[in-house]
Amino acid sequence: MGEYIIYFQGKIIGGIYDDRFLVKPTQSARELMPDAPLELPYQGAKEMLLVEEIDNKDFLAKLLTAMSDELPAPKKRNKK
């Protein structure tokens, strides 16, 4: 696991791994960051996109909103 998992509107969109903000490689993320490198968050994980514009709050809001529309709703947990 990474250092932090990042949720947006109840959905996992990425995380902070070794001081890198990585997001799932959704179609909208690829379109908004066409030159973003794919990186491994940790050994054995799927590749994720490196977000380099971490100081641009308008870009981040646009990115997370676009990604959220593509990601599945969280699964409901069974209460015991």
PDB file with SEQRES, HELIX, SHEET and CRYST1 records, atoms N, CA, C and O in Angstrom:
SEQRES   1 A   80  MET GLY GLU TYR ILE ILE TYR PHE GLN GLY LYS ILE ILE          
SEQRES   2 A   80  GLY GLY ILE TYR ASP ASP ARG PHE LEU VAL LYS PRO THR          
SEQRES   3 A   80  GLN SER ALA ARG GLU LEU MET PRO ASP ALA PRO LEU GLU          
SEQRES   4 A   80  LEU PRO TYR GLN GLY ALA LYS GLU MET LEU LEU VAL GLU          
SEQRES   5 A   80  GLU ILE ASP ASN LYS ASP PHE LEU ALA LYS LEU LEU THR          
SEQRES   6 A   80  ALA MET SER ASP GLU LEU PRO ALA PRO LYS LYS ARG ASN          
SEQRES   7 A   80  LYS LYS                                                      
HELIX    1 AA1 GLN A   27  LEU A   32  1                                   6    
HELIX    2 AA2 LYS A   57  GLU A   70  1                                  14    
SHEET    1 AA1 5 TYR A   4  PHE A   8  0                                        
SHEET    2 AA1 5 LYS A  11  TYR A  17 -1                                        
SHEET    3 AA1 5 ARG A  20  VAL A  23 -1                                        
SHEET    4 AA1 5 MET A  48  LEU A  50 -1                                        
SHEET    5 AA1 5 LEU A  38  GLU A  39 -1                                        
CRYST1    1.000    1.000    1.000  90.00  90.00  90.00 P 1           1          
ATOM      1  N   MET A   1       0.836  -1.189   0.000  1.00  0.00           N  
ATOM      2  CA  MET A   1       0.000   0.000   0.000  1.00  0.00           C  
ATOM      3  C   MET A   1       0.877   1.247   0.000  1.00  0.00           C  
ATOM      4  O   MET A   1       2.042   1.218   0.397  1.00  0.00           O  
ATOM      5  N   GLY A   2       0.283   2.326  -0.453  1.00  0.00           N  
ATOM      6  CA  GLY A   2       0.988   3.589  -0.474  1.00  0.00           C  
ATOM      7  C   GLY A   2       0.883   4.296   0.863  1.00  0.00           C  
ATOM      8  O   GLY A   2       0.331   3.766   1.828  1.00  0.00           O  
ATOM      9  N   GLU A   3       1.415   5.480   0.898  1.00  0.00           N  
ATOM     10  CA  GLU A   3       1.375   6.248   2.125  1.00  0.00           C  
ATOM     11  C   GLU A   3      -0.026   6.763   2.408  1.00  0.00           C  
ATOM     12  O   GLU A   3      -0.474   6.738   3.554  1.00  0.00           O  
ATOM     13  N   TYR A   4      -0.732   7.237   1.366  1.00  0.00           N  
ATOM     14  CA  TYR A   4      -2.087   7.757   1.520  1.00  0.00           C  
ATOM     15  C   TYR A   4      -2.920   7.365   0.308  1.00  0.00           C  
ATOM     16  O   TYR A   4      -2.448   7.437  -0.826  1.00  0.00           O  
ATOM     17  N   ILE A   5      -4.150   6.954   0.546  1.00  0.00           N  
ATOM     18  CA  ILE A   5      -5.103   6.705  -0.536  1.00  0.00           C  
ATOM     19  C   ILE A   5      -5.957   7.964  -0.652  1.00  0.00           C  
ATOM     20  O   ILE A   5      -6.408   8.502   0.360  1.00  0.00           O  
ATOM     21  N   ILE A   6      -6.180   8.433  -1.866  1.00  0.00           N  
ATOM     22  CA  ILE A   6      -6.948   9.655  -2.094  1.00  0.00           C  
ATOM     23  C   ILE A   6      -8.331   9.298  -2.622  1.00  0.00           C  
ATOM     24  O   ILE A   6      -8.475   8.602  -3.626  1.00  0.00           O  
ATOM     25  N   TYR A   7      -9.344   9.794  -1.917  1.00  0.00           N  
ATOM     26  CA  TYR A   7     -10.737   9.605  -2.308  1.00  0.00           C  
ATOM     27  C   TYR A   7     -11.288  10.929  -2.816  1.00  0.00           C  
ATOM     28  O   TYR A   7     -10.908  11.997  -2.335  1.00  0.00           O  
ATOM     29  N   PHE A   8     -12.193  10.849  -3.798  1.00  0.00           N  
ATOM     30  CA  PHE A   8     -12.921  12.024  -4.277  1.00  0.00           C  
ATOM     31  C   PHE A   8     -14.344  11.581  -4.538  1.00  0.00           C  
ATOM     32  O   PHE A   8     -14.576  10.646  -5.305  1.00  0.00           O  
ATOM     33  N   GLN A   9     -15.288  12.236  -3.917  1.00  0.00           N  
ATOM     34  CA  GLN A   9     -16.705  11.889  -4.014  1.00  0.00           C  
ATOM     35  C   GLN A   9     -16.927  10.412  -3.686  1.00  0.00           C  
ATOM     36  O   GLN A   9     -17.725   9.733  -4.332  1.00  0.00           O  
ATOM     37  N   GLY A  10     -16.210   9.928  -2.673  1.00  0.00           N  
ATOM     38  CA  GLY A  10     -16.363   8.561  -2.210  1.00  0.00           C  
ATOM     39  C   GLY A  10     -15.684   7.502  -3.053  1.00  0.00           C  
ATOM     40  O   GLY A  10     -15.836   6.310  -2.788  1.00  0.00           O  
ATOM     41  N   LYS A  11     -14.939   7.916  -4.065  1.00  0.00           N  
ATOM     42  CA  LYS A  11     -14.272   6.975  -4.968  1.00  0.00           C  
ATOM     43  C   LYS A  11     -12.758   7.103  -4.841  1.00  0.00           C  
ATOM     44  O   LYS A  11     -12.237   8.203  -4.657  1.00  0.00           O  
ATOM     45  N   ILE A  12     -12.057   5.984  -4.939  1.00  0.00           N  
ATOM     46  CA  ILE A  12     -10.596   6.026  -4.903  1.00  0.00           C  
ATOM     47  C   ILE A  12     -10.100   6.474  -6.267  1.00  0.00           C  
ATOM     48  O   ILE A  12     -10.376   5.837  -7.283  1.00  0.00           O  
ATOM     49  N   ILE A  13      -9.360   7.586  -6.275  1.00  0.00           N  
ATOM     50  CA  ILE A  13      -8.836   8.099  -7.546  1.00  0.00           C  
ATOM     51  C   ILE A  13      -7.328   7.924  -7.668  1.00  0.00           C  
ATOM     52  O   ILE A  13      -6.775   8.005  -8.765  1.00  0.00           O  
ATOM     53  N   GLY A  14      -6.666   7.685  -6.540  1.00  0.00           N  
ATOM     54  CA  GLY A  14      -5.214   7.528  -6.573  1.00  0.00           C  
ATOM     55  C   GLY A  14      -4.638   7.562  -5.179  1.00  0.00           C  
ATOM     56  O   GLY A  14      -5.286   7.168  -4.209  1.00  0.00           O  
ATOM     57  N   GLY A  15      -3.403   8.040  -5.093  1.00  0.00           N  
ATOM     58  CA  GLY A  15      -2.759   8.095  -3.793  1.00  0.00           C  
ATOM     59  C   GLY A  15      -1.436   8.825  -3.841  1.00  0.00           C  
ATOM     60  O   GLY A  15      -0.950   9.229  -4.898  1.00  0.00           O  
ATOM     61  N   ILE A  16      -0.872   8.978  -2.655  1.00  0.00           N  
ATOM     62  CA  ILE A  16       0.454   9.555  -2.509  1.00  0.00           C  
ATOM     63  C   ILE A  16       1.402   8.399  -2.218  1.00  0.00           C  
ATOM     64  O   ILE A  16       1.248   7.702  -1.214  1.00  0.00           O  
ATOM     65  N   TYR A  17       2.367   8.198  -3.081  1.00  0.00           N  
ATOM     66  CA  TYR A  17       3.311   7.084  -2.972  1.00  0.00           C  
ATOM     67  C   TYR A  17       4.729   7.643  -3.114  1.00  0.00           C  
ATOM     68  O   TYR A  17       5.080   8.190  -4.160  1.00  0.00           O  
ATOM     69  N   ASP A  18       5.529   7.508  -2.082  1.00  0.00           N  
ATOM     70  CA  ASP A  18       6.913   8.006  -2.115  1.00  0.00           C  
ATOM     71  C   ASP A  18       6.981   9.444  -2.611  1.00  0.00           C  
ATOM     72  O   ASP A  18       7.770   9.764  -3.501  1.00  0.00           O  
ATOM     73  N   ASP A  19       6.155  10.307  -2.034  1.00  0.00           N  
ATOM     74  CA  ASP A  19       6.112  11.732  -2.371  1.00  0.00           C  
ATOM     75  C   ASP A  19       5.700  12.008  -3.813  1.00  0.00           C  
ATOM     76  O   ASP A  19       6.067  13.037  -4.380  1.00  0.00           O  
ATOM     77  N   ARG A  20       4.942  11.098  -4.402  1.00  0.00           N  
ATOM     78  CA  ARG A  20       4.398  11.291  -5.758  1.00  0.00           C  
ATOM     79  C   ARG A  20       2.889  11.169  -5.689  1.00  0.00           C  
ATOM     80  O   ARG A  20       2.369  10.281  -5.013  1.00  0.00           O  
ATOM     81  N   PHE A  21       2.167  12.064  -6.392  1.00  0.00           N  
ATOM     82  CA  PHE A  21       0.717  11.965  -6.503  1.00  0.00           C  
ATOM     83  C   PHE A  21       0.425  11.182  -7.778  1.00  0.00           C  
ATOM     84  O   PHE A  21       0.654  11.670  -8.885  1.00  0.00           O  
ATOM     85  N   LEU A  22      -0.080   9.969  -7.611  1.00  0.00           N  
ATOM     86  CA  LEU A  22      -0.398   9.099  -8.737  1.00  0.00           C  
ATOM     87  C   LEU A  22      -1.898   8.876  -8.787  1.00  0.00           C  
ATOM     88  O   LEU A  22      -2.540   8.707  -7.750  1.00  0.00           O  
ATOM     89  N   VAL A  23      -2.464   8.876 -10.006  1.00  0.00           N  
ATOM     90  CA  VAL A  23      -3.893   8.638 -10.181  1.00  0.00           C  
ATOM     91  C   VAL A  23      -4.113   7.469 -11.132  1.00  0.00           C  
ATOM     92  O   VAL A  23      -3.242   7.100 -11.920  1.00  0.00           O  
ATOM     93  N   LYS A  24      -5.307   6.905 -11.027  1.00  0.00           N  
ATOM     94  CA  LYS A  24      -5.665   5.801 -11.924  1.00  0.00           C  
ATOM     95  C   LYS A  24      -5.647   6.303 -13.365  1.00  0.00           C  
ATOM     96  O   LYS A  24      -6.033   7.442 -13.626  1.00  0.00           O  
ATOM     97  N   PRO A  25      -5.208   5.478 -14.287  1.00  0.00           N  
ATOM     98  CA  PRO A  25      -5.097   5.922 -15.685  1.00  0.00           C  
ATOM     99  C   PRO A  25      -6.428   5.843 -16.442  1.00  0.00           C  
ATOM    100  O   PRO A  25      -6.564   5.077 -17.396  1.00  0.00           O  
ATOM    101  N   THR A  26      -7.398   6.635 -16.009  1.00  0.00           N  
ATOM    102  CA  THR A  26      -8.689   6.668 -16.695  1.00  0.00           C  
ATOM    103  C   THR A  26      -8.535   7.398 -18.023  1.00  0.00           C  
ATOM    104  O   THR A  26      -7.528   8.064 -18.265  1.00  0.00           O  
ATOM    105  N   GLN A  27      -9.526   7.267 -18.862  1.00  0.00           N  
ATOM    106  CA  GLN A  27      -9.483   7.931 -20.172  1.00  0.00           C  
ATOM    107  C   GLN A  27      -9.380   9.447 -20.006  1.00  0.00           C  
ATOM    108  O   GLN A  27      -8.593  10.099 -20.691  1.00  0.00           O  
ATOM    109  N   SER A  28     -10.172   9.998 -19.101  1.00  0.00           N  
ATOM    110  CA  SER A  28     -10.138  11.455 -18.920  1.00  0.00           C  
ATOM    111  C   SER A  28      -8.793  11.918 -18.360  1.00  0.00           C  
ATOM    112  O   SER A  28      -8.301  12.976 -18.752  1.00  0.00           O  
ATOM    113  N   ALA A  29      -8.189  11.152 -17.452  1.00  0.00           N  
ATOM    114  CA  ALA A  29      -6.875  11.512 -16.918  1.00  0.00           C  
ATOM    115  C   ALA A  29      -5.834  11.485 -18.029  1.00  0.00           C  
ATOM    116  O   ALA A  29      -4.973  12.362 -18.089  1.00  0.00           O  
ATOM    117  N   ARG A  30      -5.902  10.497 -18.902  1.00  0.00           N  
ATOM    118  CA  ARG A  30      -4.962  10.412 -20.028  1.00  0.00           C  
ATOM    119  C   ARG A  30      -5.150  11.588 -20.989  1.00  0.00           C  
ATOM    120  O   ARG A  30      -4.180  12.119 -21.532  1.00  0.00           O  
ATOM    121  N   GLU A  31      -6.419  11.991 -21.195  1.00  0.00           N  
ATOM    122  CA  GLU A  31      -6.683  13.114 -22.093  1.00  0.00           C  
ATOM    123  C   GLU A  31      -6.187  14.434 -21.499  1.00  0.00           C  
ATOM    124  O   GLU A  31      -5.657  15.282 -22.217  1.00  0.00           O  
ATOM    125  N   LEU A  32      -6.362  14.604 -20.191  1.00  0.00           N  
ATOM    126  CA  LEU A  32      -5.942  15.840 -19.550  1.00  0.00           C  
ATOM    127  C   LEU A  32      -4.426  15.902 -19.320  1.00  0.00           C  
ATOM    128  O   LEU A  32      -3.852  16.985 -19.201  1.00  0.00           O  
ATOM    129  N   MET A  33      -3.787  14.728 -19.258  1.00  0.00           N  
ATOM    130  CA  MET A  33      -2.336  14.664 -19.039  1.00  0.00           C  
ATOM    131  C   MET A  33      -1.714  13.710 -20.060  1.00  0.00           C  
ATOM    132  O   MET A  33      -1.202  12.655 -19.688  1.00  0.00           O  
ATOM    133  N   PRO A  34      -1.755  14.075 -21.346  1.00  0.00           N  
ATOM    134  CA  PRO A  34      -1.287  13.143 -22.387  1.00  0.00           C  
ATOM    135  C   PRO A  34       0.186  12.762 -22.293  1.00  0.00           C  
ATOM    136  O   PRO A  34       0.582  11.707 -22.786  1.00  0.00           O  
ATOM    137  N   ASP A  35       0.990  13.597 -21.673  1.00  0.00           N  
ATOM    138  CA  ASP A  35       2.423  13.320 -21.575  1.00  0.00           C  
ATOM    139  C   ASP A  35       2.838  12.797 -20.200  1.00  0.00           C  
ATOM    140  O   ASP A  35       4.028  12.632 -19.929  1.00  0.00           O  
ATOM    141  N   ALA A  36       1.861  12.539 -19.337  1.00  0.00           N  
ATOM    142  CA  ALA A  36       2.187  12.081 -17.978  1.00  0.00           C  
ATOM    143  C   ALA A  36       2.796  10.681 -18.025  1.00  0.00           C  
ATOM    144  O   ALA A  36       2.274   9.793 -18.700  1.00  0.00           O  
ATOM    145  N   PRO A  37       3.885  10.491 -17.317  1.00  0.00           N  
ATOM    146  CA  PRO A  37       4.493   9.158 -17.290  1.00  0.00           C  
ATOM    147  C   PRO A  37       3.680   8.183 -16.437  1.00  0.00           C  
ATOM    148  O   PRO A  37       3.041   8.573 -15.460  1.00  0.00           O  
ATOM    149  N   LEU A  38       3.720   6.912 -16.827  1.00  0.00           N  
ATOM    150  CA  LEU A  38       3.128   5.850 -16.023  1.00  0.00           C  
ATOM    151  C   LEU A  38       4.191   5.367 -15.040  1.00  0.00           C  
ATOM    152  O   LEU A  38       5.333   5.106 -15.419  1.00  0.00           O  
ATOM    153  N   GLU A  39       3.802   5.254 -13.786  1.00  0.00           N  
ATOM    154  CA  GLU A  39       4.748   4.823 -12.759  1.00  0.00           C  
ATOM    155  C   GLU A  39       4.087   3.784 -11.861  1.00  0.00           C  
ATOM    156  O   GLU A  39       2.865   3.753 -11.717  1.00  0.00           O  
ATOM    157  N   LEU A  40       4.907   2.946 -11.266  1.00  0.00           N  
ATOM    158  CA  LEU A  40       4.418   1.955 -10.309  1.00  0.00           C  
ATOM    159  C   LEU A  40       4.353   2.582  -8.925  1.00  0.00           C  
ATOM    160  O   LEU A  40       5.351   3.124  -8.451  1.00  0.00           O  
ATOM    161  N   PRO A  41       3.200   2.520  -8.269  1.00  0.00           N  
ATOM    162  CA  PRO A  41       3.127   3.066  -6.916  1.00  0.00           C  
ATOM    163  C   PRO A  41       3.941   2.232  -5.925  1.00  0.00           C  
ATOM    164  O   PRO A  41       4.541   2.772  -4.996  1.00  0.00           O  
ATOM    165  N   TYR A  42       3.956   0.922  -6.129  1.00  0.00           N  
ATOM    166  CA  TYR A  42       4.728  -0.011  -5.301  1.00  0.00           C  
ATOM    167  C   TYR A  42       4.883  -1.300  -6.079  1.00  0.00           C  
ATOM    168  O   TYR A  42       4.168  -1.529  -7.054  1.00  0.00           O  
ATOM    169  N   GLN A  43       5.800  -2.136  -5.661  1.00  0.00           N  
ATOM    170  CA  GLN A  43       6.086  -3.395  -6.358  1.00  0.00           C  
ATOM    171  C   GLN A  43       4.832  -4.256  -6.465  1.00  0.00           C  
ATOM    172  O   GLN A  43       4.153  -4.495  -5.466  1.00  0.00           O  
ATOM    173  N   GLY A  44       4.526  -4.716  -7.659  1.00  0.00           N  
ATOM    174  CA  GLY A  44       3.393  -5.600  -7.884  1.00  0.00           C  
ATOM    175  C   GLY A  44       2.081  -4.890  -8.162  1.00  0.00           C  
ATOM    176  O   GLY A  44       1.067  -5.546  -8.402  1.00  0.00           O  
ATOM    177  N   ALA A  45       2.074  -3.568  -8.137  1.00  0.00           N  
ATOM    178  CA  ALA A  45       0.853  -2.792  -8.394  1.00  0.00           C  
ATOM    179  C   ALA A  45       0.709  -2.489  -9.879  1.00  0.00           C  
ATOM    180  O   ALA A  45       1.644  -2.673 -10.658  1.00  0.00           O  
ATOM    181  N   LYS A  46      -0.474  -2.025 -10.256  1.00  0.00           N  
ATOM    182  CA  LYS A  46      -0.702  -1.570 -11.624  1.00  0.00           C  
ATOM    183  C   LYS A  46      -0.130  -0.161 -11.776  1.00  0.00           C  
ATOM    184  O   LYS A  46      -0.078   0.612 -10.820  1.00  0.00           O  
ATOM    185  N   GLU A  47       0.295   0.148 -12.993  1.00  0.00           N  
ATOM    186  CA  GLU A  47       0.853   1.470 -13.264  1.00  0.00           C  
ATOM    187  C   GLU A  47      -0.222   2.546 -13.108  1.00  0.00           C  
ATOM    188  O   GLU A  47      -1.401   2.325 -13.384  1.00  0.00           O  
ATOM    189  N   MET A  48       0.224   3.704 -12.660  1.00  0.00           N  
ATOM    190  CA  MET A  48      -0.650   4.854 -12.482  1.00  0.00           C  
ATOM    191  C   MET A  48       0.019   6.074 -13.111  1.00  0.00           C  
ATOM    192  O   MET A  48       1.224   6.076 -13.365  1.00  0.00           O  
ATOM    193  N   LEU A  49      -0.775   7.101 -13.355  1.00  0.00           N  
ATOM    194  CA  LEU A  49      -0.266   8.330 -13.969  1.00  0.00           C  
ATOM    195  C   LEU A  49       0.284   9.283 -12.908  1.00  0.00           C  
ATOM    196  O   LEU A  49      -0.338   9.501 -11.868  1.00  0.00           O  
ATOM    197  N   LEU A  50       1.447   9.839 -13.186  1.00  0.00           N  
ATOM    198  CA  LEU A  50       2.053  10.816 -12.297  1.00  0.00           C  
ATOM    199  C   LEU A  50       1.437  12.190 -12.564  1.00  0.00           C  
ATOM    200  O   LEU A  50       1.439  12.668 -13.698  1.00  0.00           O  
ATOM    201  N   VAL A  51       0.911  12.817 -11.513  1.00  0.00           N  
ATOM    202  CA  VAL A  51       0.365  14.176 -11.626  1.00  0.00           C  
ATOM    203  C   VAL A  51       1.477  15.140 -11.264  1.00  0.00           C  
ATOM    204  O   VAL A  51       1.977  15.136 -10.139  1.00  0.00           O  
ATOM    205  N   GLU A  52       1.860  15.968 -12.225  1.00  0.00           N  
ATOM    206  CA  GLU A  52       2.957  16.906 -11.996  1.00  0.00           C  
ATOM    207  C   GLU A  52       2.464  18.307 -11.660  1.00  0.00           C  
ATOM    208  O   GLU A  52       3.213  19.101 -11.090  1.00  0.00           O  
ATOM    209  N   GLU A  53       1.220  18.625 -12.003  1.00  0.00           N  
ATOM    210  CA  GLU A  53       0.669  19.966 -11.737  1.00  0.00           C  
ATOM    211  C   GLU A  53      -0.023  19.996 -10.373  1.00  0.00           C  
ATOM    212  O   GLU A  53      -1.194  20.362 -10.276  1.00  0.00           O  
ATOM    213  N   ILE A  54       0.694  19.616  -9.335  1.00  0.00           N  
ATOM    214  CA  ILE A  54       0.066  19.507  -8.017  1.00  0.00           C  
ATOM    215  C   ILE A  54      -0.216  20.858  -7.364  1.00  0.00           C  
ATOM    216  O   ILE A  54      -0.972  20.912  -6.394  1.00  0.00           O  
ATOM    217  N   ASP A  55       0.357  21.933  -7.853  1.00  0.00           N  
ATOM    218  CA  ASP A  55       0.108  23.259  -7.298  1.00  0.00           C  
ATOM    219  C   ASP A  55      -0.988  24.017  -8.042  1.00  0.00           C  
ATOM    220  O   ASP A  55      -1.323  25.138  -7.661  1.00  0.00           O  
ATOM    221  N   ASN A  56      -1.548  23.428  -9.088  1.00  0.00           N  
ATOM    222  CA  ASN A  56      -2.576  24.074  -9.905  1.00  0.00           C  
ATOM    223  C   ASN A  56      -3.944  23.563  -9.459  1.00  0.00           C  
ATOM    224  O   ASN A  56      -4.422  22.541  -9.952  1.00  0.00           O  
ATOM    225  N   LYS A  57      -4.576  24.283  -8.517  1.00  0.00           N  
ATOM    226  CA  LYS A  57      -5.834  23.792  -7.953  1.00  0.00           C  
ATOM    227  C   LYS A  57      -6.966  23.724  -8.979  1.00  0.00           C  
ATOM    228  O   LYS A  57      -7.837  22.861  -8.866  1.00  0.00           O  
ATOM    229  N   ASP A  58      -6.976  24.608  -9.971  1.00  0.00           N  
ATOM    230  CA  ASP A  58      -8.017  24.550 -11.004  1.00  0.00           C  
ATOM    231  C   ASP A  58      -7.866  23.283 -11.847  1.00  0.00           C  
ATOM    232  O   ASP A  58      -8.852  22.621 -12.167  1.00  0.00           O  
ATOM    233  N   PHE A  59      -6.625  22.954 -12.201  1.00  0.00           N  
ATOM    234  CA  PHE A  59      -6.379  21.728 -12.959  1.00  0.00           C  
ATOM    235  C   PHE A  59      -6.756  20.502 -12.139  1.00  0.00           C  
ATOM    236  O   PHE A  59      -7.401  19.589 -12.655  1.00  0.00           O  
ATOM    237  N   LEU A  60      -6.365  20.471 -10.881  1.00  0.00           N  
ATOM    238  CA  LEU A  60      -6.677  19.318 -10.028  1.00  0.00           C  
ATOM    239  C   LEU A  60      -8.188  19.124  -9.881  1.00  0.00           C  
ATOM    240  O   LEU A  60      -8.675  17.994  -9.924  1.00  0.00           O  
ATOM    241  N   ALA A  61      -8.925  20.212  -9.709  1.00  0.00           N  
ATOM    242  CA  ALA A  61     -10.385  20.116  -9.603  1.00  0.00           C  
ATOM    243  C   ALA A  61     -10.978  19.543 -10.889  1.00  0.00           C  
ATOM    244  O   ALA A  61     -11.864  18.689 -10.841  1.00  0.00           O  
ATOM    245  N   LYS A  62     -10.493  20.008 -12.024  1.00  0.00           N  
ATOM    246  CA  LYS A  62     -10.967  19.508 -13.323  1.00  0.00           C  
ATOM    247  C   LYS A  62     -10.622  18.027 -13.491  1.00  0.00           C  
ATOM    248  O   LYS A  62     -11.456  17.240 -13.939  1.00  0.00           O  
ATOM    249  N   LEU A  63      -9.405  17.654 -13.134  1.00  0.00           N  
ATOM    250  CA  LEU A  63      -8.951  16.269 -13.254  1.00  0.00           C  
ATOM    251  C   LEU A  63      -9.787  15.341 -12.381  1.00  0.00           C  
ATOM    252  O   LEU A  63     -10.297  14.330 -12.864  1.00  0.00           O  
ATOM    253  N   LEU A  64      -9.930  15.675 -11.104  1.00  0.00           N  
ATOM    254  CA  LEU A  64     -10.652  14.793 -10.185  1.00  0.00           C  
ATOM    255  C   LEU A  64     -12.127  14.680 -10.547  1.00  0.00           C  
ATOM    256  O   LEU A  64     -12.707  13.598 -10.451  1.00  0.00           O  
ATOM    257  N   THR A  65     -12.732  15.774 -10.958  1.00  0.00           N  
ATOM    258  CA  THR A  65     -14.137  15.740 -11.355  1.00  0.00           C  
ATOM    259  C   THR A  65     -14.331  14.861 -12.583  1.00  0.00           C  
ATOM    260  O   THR A  65     -15.261  14.056 -12.629  1.00  0.00           O  
ATOM    261  N   ALA A  66     -13.469  15.006 -13.568  1.00  0.00           N  
ATOM    262  CA  ALA A  66     -13.568  14.190 -14.784  1.00  0.00           C  
ATOM    263  C   ALA A  66     -13.344  12.713 -14.466  1.00  0.00           C  
ATOM    264  O   ALA A  66     -14.061  11.853 -14.978  1.00  0.00           O  
ATOM    265  N   MET A  67     -12.368  12.418 -13.635  1.00  0.00           N  
ATOM    266  CA  MET A  67     -12.080  11.029 -13.282  1.00  0.00           C  
ATOM    267  C   MET A  67     -13.230  10.402 -12.505  1.00  0.00           C  
ATOM    268  O   MET A  67     -13.565   9.237 -12.722  1.00  0.00           O  
ATOM    269  N   SER A  68     -13.823  11.156 -11.616  1.00  0.00           N  
ATOM    270  CA  SER A  68     -14.887  10.626 -10.767  1.00  0.00           C  
ATOM    271  C   SER A  68     -16.054  10.100 -11.589  1.00  0.00           C  
ATOM    272  O   SER A  68     -16.677   9.102 -11.225  1.00  0.00           O  
ATOM    273  N   ASP A  69     -16.350  10.772 -12.697  1.00  0.00           N  
ATOM    274  CA  ASP A  69     -17.456  10.332 -13.561  1.00  0.00           C  
ATOM    275  C   ASP A  69     -17.182   8.962 -14.179  1.00  0.00           C  
ATOM    276  O   ASP A  69     -18.123   8.242 -14.513  1.00  0.00           O  
ATOM    277  N   GLU A  70     -15.922   8.594 -14.337  1.00  0.00           N  
ATOM    278  CA  GLU A  70     -15.558   7.318 -14.968  1.00  0.00           C  
ATOM    279  C   GLU A  70     -15.394   6.162 -13.986  1.00  0.00           C  
ATOM    280  O   GLU A  70     -15.509   4.997 -14.365  1.00  0.00           O  
ATOM    281  N   LEU A  71     -15.132   6.483 -12.749  1.00  0.00           N  
ATOM    282  CA  LEU A  71     -14.837   5.425 -11.774  1.00  0.00           C  
ATOM    283  C   LEU A  71     -16.109   4.825 -11.193  1.00  0.00           C  
ATOM    284  O   LEU A  71     -17.110   5.525 -11.043  1.00  0.00           O  
ATOM    285  N   PRO A  72     -16.080   3.539 -10.867  1.00  0.00           N  
ATOM    286  CA  PRO A  72     -17.267   2.893 -10.325  1.00  0.00           C  
ATOM    287  C   PRO A  72     -17.594   3.392  -8.920  1.00  0.00           C  
ATOM    288  O   PRO A  72     -16.719   3.841  -8.180  1.00  0.00           O  
ATOM    289  N   ALA A  73     -18.860   3.304  -8.579  1.00  0.00           N  
ATOM    290  CA  ALA A  73     -19.296   3.661  -7.226  1.00  0.00           C  
ATOM    291  C   ALA A  73     -18.697   2.671  -6.245  1.00  0.00           C  
ATOM    292  O   ALA A  73     -18.474   1.510  -6.588  1.00  0.00           O  
ATOM    293  N   PRO A  74     -18.437   3.123  -5.024  1.00  0.00           N  
ATOM    294  CA  PRO A  74     -17.878   2.184  -4.034  1.00  0.00           C  
ATOM    295  C   PRO A  74     -18.861   1.063  -3.730  1.00  0.00           C  
ATOM    296  O   PRO A  74     -20.078   1.252  -3.755  1.00  0.00           O  
ATOM    297  N   LYS A  75     -18.308  -0.098  -3.443  1.00  0.00           N  
ATOM    298  CA  LYS A  75     -19.131  -1.255  -3.097  1.00  0.00           C  
ATOM    299  C   LYS A  75     -19.667  -1.078  -1.692  1.00  0.00           C  
ATOM    300  O   LYS A  75     -18.974  -0.590  -0.800  1.00  0.00           O  
ATOM    301  N   LYS A  76     -20.913  -1.481  -1.511  1.00  0.00           N  
ATOM    302  CA  LYS A  76     -21.512  -1.390  -0.180  1.00  0.00           C  
ATOM    303  C   LYS A  76     -21.022  -2.543   0.665  1.00  0.00           C  
ATOM    304  O   LYS A  76     -20.938  -3.682   0.204  1.00  0.00           O  
ATOM    305  N   ARG A  77     -20.699  -2.234   1.911  1.00  0.00           N  
ATOM    306  CA  ARG A  77     -20.221  -3.253   2.836  1.00  0.00           C  
ATOM    307  C   ARG A  77     -21.406  -3.877   3.556  1.00  0.00           C  
ATOM    308  O   ARG A  77     -22.399  -3.216   3.862  1.00  0.00           O  
ATOM    309  N   ASN A  78     -21.269  -5.160   3.813  1.00  0.00           N  
ATOM    310  CA  ASN A  78     -22.281  -5.850   4.604  1.00  0.00           C  
ATOM    311  C   ASN A  78     -22.011  -5.592   6.071  1.00  0.00           C  
ATOM    312  O   ASN A  78     -20.890  -5.786   6.543  1.00  0.00           O  
ATOM    313  N   LYS A  79     -23.015  -5.163   6.787  1.00  0.00           N  
ATOM    314  CA  LYS A  79     -22.858  -4.950   8.227  1.00  0.00           C  
ATOM    315  C   LYS A  79     -23.105  -6.252   8.943  1.00  0.00           C  
ATOM    316  O   LYS A  79     -24.051  -6.976   8.633  1.00  0.00           O  
ATOM    317  N   LYS A  80     -22.255  -6.547   9.901  1.00  0.00           N  
ATOM    318  CA  LYS A  80     -22.390  -7.782  10.658  1.00  0.00           C  
ATOM    319  C   LYS A  80     -22.865  -7.516  12.051  1.00  0.00           C  
ATOM    320  O   LYS A  80     -23.035  -8.450  12.834  1.00  0.00           O  
TER     321      LYS A  80                                                      
END                                                                             
